Amino acid sequence: MAARVSKDNFEAEVLQASVPVLVEFYSDSCIPCKQMSPILGDIEDDYEDRLKVVKVNANFDGELAEQYSVMVSPTILFFKDGKEAERVRGLIKKPELEEIVKKYI
């Protein structure tokens, strides 16, 4: 299961990561976010040594959501070398997500 990060450890876990990072901004009450959980779990298992998968609760870490202009849950950001490389808003199917992941690993 994807680790939850907050503003306290976002820099260390995401921006300073040695591998690309997929960050899901989610909300506990968001149905599409719940539907994304098993997809993200599969992605995490399939690419475990080449990609880090983390989650940010947009309700509890609104400062991070605001910093990255996240307006919709779920929003997935891909970070490579400490910089945002791509963004996906809303529910996405596993094959589409894998195509994006493959660009960054």
PyRosetta script that sets phi, psi and omega in degrees:
from pyrosetta import init, pose_from_sequence

init()
pose = pose_from_sequence("MAARVSKDNFEAEVLQASVPVLVEFYSDSCIPCKQMSPILGDIEDDYEDRLKVVKVNANFDGELAEQYSVMVSPTILFFKDGKEAERVRGLIKKPELEEIVKKYI")
pose.set_psi(1, 138.3)
pose.set_omega(1, -178.0)
pose.set_phi(2, -60.3)
pose.set_psi(2, 136.6)
pose.set_omega(2, 178.4)
pose.set_phi(3, -73.1)
pose.set_psi(3, 145.1)
pose.set_omega(3, 176.7)
pose.set_phi(4, -89.3)
pose.set_psi(4, 131.4)
pose.set_omega(4, 176.0)
pose.set_phi(5, -117.9)
pose.set_psi(5, 158.3)
pose.set_omega(5, 179.7)
pose.set_phi(6, -133.1)
pose.set_psi(6, -178.1)
pose.set_omega(6, 179.4)
pose.set_phi(7, -61.4)
pose.set_psi(7, -25.3)
pose.set_omega(7, -178.8)
pose.set_phi(8, -68.6)
pose.set_psi(8, -32.2)
pose.set_omega(8, -178.0)
pose.set_phi(9, -124.0)
pose.set_psi(9, 9.8)
pose.set_omega(9, -177.5)
pose.set_phi(10, -60.8)
pose.set_psi(10, -44.4)
pose.set_omega(10, -178.1)
pose.set_phi(11, -61.7)
pose.set_psi(11, -47.7)
pose.set_omega(11, -178.4)
pose.set_phi(12, -67.5)
pose.set_psi(12, -43.1)
pose.set_omega(12, -174.5)
pose.set_phi(13, -80.2)
pose.set_psi(13, -29.8)
pose.set_omega(13, -174.3)
pose.set_phi(14, -112.5)
pose.set_psi(14, -58.8)
pose.set_omega(14, -172.8)
pose.set_phi(15, -70.0)
pose.set_psi(15, -29.2)
pose.set_omega(15, -179.5)
pose.set_phi(16, -103.0)
pose.set_psi(16, 9.9)
pose.set_omega(16, -178.7)
pose.set_phi(17, -65.4)
pose.set_psi(17, 145.9)
pose.set_omega(17, -179.4)
pose.set_phi(18, -84.3)
pose.set_psi(18, -9.0)
pose.set_omega(18, 177.3)
pose.set_phi(19, -124.8)
pose.set_psi(19, 163.2)
pose.set_omega(19, 175.0)
pose.set_phi(20, -58.8)
pose.set_psi(20, 152.0)
pose.set_omega(20, -177.1)
pose.set_phi(21, -127.8)
pose.set_psi(21, 132.0)
pose.set_omega(21, 172.5)
pose.set_phi(22, -100.1)
pose.set_psi(22, 121.8)
pose.set_omega(22, 179.9)
pose.set_phi(23, -115.7)
pose.set_psi(23, 120.8)
pose.set_omega(23, 175.1)
pose.set_phi(24, -100.7)
pose.set_psi(24, 120.9)
pose.set_omega(24, 170.0)
pose.set_phi(25, -89.5)
pose.set_psi(25, 121.9)
pose.set_omega(25, -173.6)
pose.set_phi(26, -135.7)
pose.set_psi(26, 172.9)
pose.set_omega(26, 174.7)
pose.set_phi(27, -133.7)
pose.set_psi(27, 142.8)
pose.set_omega(27, -179.7)
pose.set_phi(28, -61.8)
pose.set_psi(28, -29.3)
pose.set_omega(28, -176.8)
pose.set_phi(29, -92.0)
pose.set_psi(29, 3.5)
pose.set_omega(29, -174.7)
pose.set_phi(30, -88.8)
pose.set_psi(30, 115.5)
pose.set_omega(30, -179.8)
pose.set_phi(31, -64.2)
pose.set_psi(31, -47.2)
pose.set_omega(31, 177.6)
pose.set_phi(32, -59.8)
pose.set_psi(32, -31.1)
pose.set_omega(32, 177.6)
pose.set_phi(33, -64.8)
pose.set_psi(33, -41.2)
pose.set_omega(33, 177.8)
pose.set_phi(34, -64.8)
pose.set_psi(34, -35.6)
pose.set_omega(34, 178.3)
pose.set_phi(35, -70.3)
pose.set_psi(35, -26.7)
pose.set_omega(35, 179.1)
pose.set_phi(36, -75.5)
pose.set_psi(36, -25.8)
pose.set_omega(36, -174.1)
pose.set_phi(37, -52.9)
pose.set_psi(37, -51.5)
pose.set_omega(37, 179.9)
pose.set_phi(38, -66.3)
pose.set_psi(38, -31.3)
pose.set_omega(38, 177.8)
pose.set_phi(39, -65.7)
pose.set_psi(39, -46.1)
pose.set_omega(39, 179.0)
pose.set_phi(40, -65.3)
pose.set_psi(40, -35.7)
pose.set_omega(40, 176.4)
pose.set_phi(41, -61.9)
pose.set_psi(41, -42.2)
pose.set_omega(41, 177.7)
pose.set_phi(42, -64.7)
pose.set_psi(42, -43.9)
pose.set_omega(42, 179.4)
pose.set_phi(43, -61.2)
pose.set_psi(43, -44.4)
pose.set_omega(43, 179.4)
pose.set_phi(44, -60.0)
pose.set_psi(44, -43.5)
pose.set_omega(44, 179.1)
pose.set_phi(45, -67.4)
pose.set_psi(45, -43.3)
pose.set_omega(45, -175.8)
pose.set_phi(46, -69.2)
pose.set_psi(46, -29.3)
pose.set_omega(46, -174.3)
pose.set_phi(47, -123.2)
pose.set_psi(47, 28.9)
pose.set_omega(47, -168.0)
pose.set_phi(48, -55.1)
pose.set_psi(48, -34.1)
pose.set_omega(48, -178.9)
pose.set_phi(49, -91.8)
pose.set_psi(49, -9.7)
pose.set_omega(49, -174.5)
pose.set_phi(50, -114.5)
pose.set_psi(50, -10.8)
pose.set_omega(50, -176.5)
pose.set_phi(51, -147.0)
pose.set_psi(51, 136.9)
pose.set_omega(51, 175.7)
pose.set_phi(52, -102.5)
pose.set_psi(52, 136.1)
pose.set_omega(52, 179.5)
pose.set_phi(53, -118.7)
pose.set_psi(53, 123.9)
pose.set_omega(53, 179.3)
pose.set_phi(54, -134.7)
pose.set_psi(54, 164.1)
pose.set_omega(54, -179.6)
pose.set_phi(55, -127.3)
pose.set_psi(55, 145.8)
pose.set_omega(55, 174.6)
pose.set_phi(56, -125.1)
pose.set_psi(56, 123.7)
pose.set_omega(56, 176.5)
pose.set_phi(57, -79.0)
pose.set_psi(57, 110.5)
pose.set_omega(57, -175.3)
pose.set_phi(58, -64.0)
pose.set_psi(58, -25.6)
pose.set_omega(58, 178.8)
pose.set_phi(59, -72.7)
pose.set_psi(59, -42.5)
pose.set_omega(59, -177.3)
pose.set_phi(60, -85.3)
pose.set_psi(60, -26.1)
pose.set_omega(60, -180.0)
pose.set_phi(61, -119.5)
pose.set_psi(61, 56.1)
pose.set_omega(61, -179.8)
pose.set_phi(62, -59.7)
pose.set_psi(62, -29.2)
pose.set_omega(62, 178.9)
pose.set_phi(63, -62.4)
pose.set_psi(63, -43.5)
pose.set_omega(63, 177.2)
pose.set_phi(64, -67.5)
pose.set_psi(64, -42.6)
pose.set_omega(64, 178.6)
pose.set_phi(65, -59.1)
pose.set_psi(65, -42.3)
pose.set_omega(65, 178.9)
pose.set_phi(66, -67.7)
pose.set_psi(66, -43.0)
pose.set_omega(66, -179.7)
pose.set_phi(67, -57.4)
pose.set_psi(67, -37.6)
pose.set_omega(67, -178.9)
pose.set_phi(68, -101.4)
pose.set_psi(68, 15.7)
pose.set_omega(68, 175.9)
pose.set_phi(69, 53.0)
pose.set_psi(69, 44.1)
pose.set_omega(69, 178.2)
pose.set_phi(70, -87.3)
pose.set_psi(70, 117.5)
pose.set_omega(70, -177.9)
pose.set_phi(71, -113.4)
pose.set_psi(71, -15.4)
pose.set_omega(71, -173.8)
pose.set_phi(72, -128.8)
pose.set_psi(72, 140.3)
pose.set_omega(72, 172.6)
pose.set_phi(73, -111.3)
pose.set_psi(73, 135.0)
pose.set_omega(73, -5.7)
pose.set_phi(74, -81.1)
pose.set_psi(74, 148.5)
pose.set_omega(74, 169.2)
pose.set_phi(75, -125.6)
pose.set_psi(75, 129.6)
pose.set_omega(75, 179.9)
pose.set_phi(76, -111.1)
pose.set_psi(76, 126.8)
pose.set_omega(76, 176.7)
pose.set_phi(77, -113.0)
pose.set_psi(77, 138.5)
pose.set_omega(77, 174.5)
pose.set_phi(78, -106.7)
pose.set_psi(78, 127.9)
pose.set_omega(78, 178.3)
pose.set_phi(79, -114.8)
pose.set_psi(79, 135.1)
pose.set_omega(79, 174.7)
pose.set_phi(80, -136.6)
pose.set_psi(80, 129.8)
pose.set_omega(80, -178.5)
pose.set_phi(81, 55.2)
pose.set_psi(81, 38.0)
pose.set_omega(81, 175.2)
pose.set_phi(82, 79.3)
pose.set_psi(82, 5.3)
pose.set_omega(82, -178.6)
pose.set_phi(83, -125.5)
pose.set_psi(83, 146.6)
pose.set_omega(83, 176.2)
pose.set_phi(84, -65.9)
pose.set_psi(84, 127.0)
pose.set_omega(84, -178.2)
pose.set_phi(85, -106.8)
pose.set_psi(85, -30.4)
pose.set_omega(85, -178.3)
pose.set_phi(86, -161.0)
pose.set_psi(86, 159.6)
pose.set_omega(86, -177.6)
pose.set_phi(87, -141.1)
pose.set_psi(87, 138.6)
pose.set_omega(87, 176.8)
pose.set_phi(88, -130.6)
pose.set_psi(88, 131.2)
pose.set_omega(88, 179.0)
pose.set_phi(89, -108.7)
pose.set_psi(89, 138.8)
pose.set_omega(89, 176.0)
pose.set_phi(90, 85.0)
pose.set_psi(90, -178.3)
pose.set_omega(90, -178.1)
pose.set_phi(91, -68.9)
pose.set_psi(91, 134.7)
pose.set_omega(91, 179.7)
pose.set_phi(92, -132.5)
pose.set_psi(92, 142.8)
pose.set_omega(92, -179.9)
pose.set_phi(93, -78.3)
pose.set_psi(93, 155.2)
pose.set_omega(93, -176.5)
pose.set_phi(94, -56.5)
pose.set_psi(94, -46.6)
pose.set_omega(94, -179.6)
pose.set_phi(95, -59.7)
pose.set_psi(95, -38.2)
pose.set_omega(95, 178.7)
pose.set_phi(96, -67.3)
pose.set_psi(96, -41.0)
pose.set_omega(96, 179.5)
pose.set_phi(97, -66.1)
pose.set_psi(97, -39.2)
pose.set_omega(97, 178.6)
pose.set_phi(98, -63.0)
pose.set_psi(98, -36.9)
pose.set_omega(98, 178.0)
pose.set_phi(99, -61.0)
pose.set_psi(99, -40.2)
pose.set_omega(99, 178.7)
pose.set_phi(100, -69.2)
pose.set_psi(100, -45.1)
pose.set_omega(100, -179.8)
pose.set_phi(101, -55.6)
pose.set_psi(101, -44.3)
pose.set_omega(101, -176.4)
pose.set_phi(102, -62.5)
pose.set_psi(102, -23.0)
pose.set_omega(102, 177.9)
pose.set_phi(103, -70.0)
pose.set_psi(103, -24.6)
pose.set_omega(103, -171.0)
pose.set_phi(104, -110.7)
pose.set_psi(104, -8.1)
pose.set_omega(104, -180.0)
pose.set_phi(105, -99.2)
pose.dump_pdb("model.pdb")
